[in-house]
Structures are given as C-alpha cells and as structure tokens.
C-alpha cells in the first residue's frame, strides 16, 4: 500500500463513520415526525423479515404525524405488529387503510435524556474515528519501517492523518450540536 492510498482509505473510512453517526442520529426521536425513526423496523412479511420502507410509503402529513401506506393492504396488521414490537415507543393507529403514528411532544426530562443519548452516540463516533487514526498511523509507521517512505514523509503523513481526524471530529461535533438544538427547541 502506498502512503497516498493510505490517506485516501483513512479519509473514506472516517467519512463512513460520520455517515453511520448521521444514520444513528436520524433514529433518535426529537419530537417532530421523521421517517428515519422507522428505518430499523423489520416486518415479518410472508415469513421473511423485510424493512418497513420496502413494504410501504411513509409520509409526514403534519409536523407531528407519520402516515404509513402499505403497498399491500394485507400487510397492514403485520406492519402494525412490527411497530408495536419495535423500540420506536409510539402506539400506531390503524384505520384499515393506513397506519398513523402521532409523535408526542417531548417533556423537559425526556429532552435531557435524548441529549444524553446523543452525547453517547457522539462519543462512539469519535472513538471510531480515533481507532481509524490509530490504524492509519500504525500503517504509516510500518511503511517507514519497511523503507517505503522516509522519516520526513512519515511526519508529514502523520500530520495529514491528524488533520483528517480533526476535520472528522469537527463534523461530528457540528452534527451533534444540530441534533441537540433540534431536540431542545422542537
């Protein structure tokens, strides 16, 4: 592996960690209707666990409501059961045609709990980025040890890797601040 490839791989891995963190933040309820809170809901459909968003369209007709319209009306009961068994924490309303989820307003205590959850997710994302940095630094040191790069090149690559890490950490902090603001002010 060349040092330039190492930097590119490091950057790609850090970007994937940030994207995973964004997906995780999307599943945290902030008091407003967001279809991504249903991303992890799996429905038992003809004996096969299937993602809810593959079985139905999910719309937000109002700020605090999700409306789930199944493509196959026969799967309505299965979808309702899957939502009730999931960790979404909202009781669905089934009218025979669509399922509605009314997102309750958050209490002050619940908002603070959610901010703590976001903080834990933030720390996990940062640990992931730091692990990627450690792996990249070890790989760069190995390249220097194998005489593929000079000691000066090693120092430069270590600075570049640290710069990538700092940028990824700033992006995680920015996403965290946005999510905390959304939780506290909605």
RAKA-V636889 format. One line per field, one symbol per residue. burial: I if it has 24 or more other ideal C-beta (glycine too) atoms within 12 Angstrom, else O. A space follows every 10 residues. Layout:
burial->???
//
This chain:
burial->OOIOOIIOOI IOIIOOIIOO IIOIIIIIII IIIIIIIIOO IIIOIOOOOO OIIOIIOIOO OOOOIIIIII OOOOIIOIII OIIOOIOIOI OIOIOOOIII IOIOOIOOOO IOOIIOIIOO IIOOIIOIII OIIOOIIOII OOIOOOOOIO OOOIOOIIOI IIOIIOOIIO IIOOIIOOII OIIOOO
//
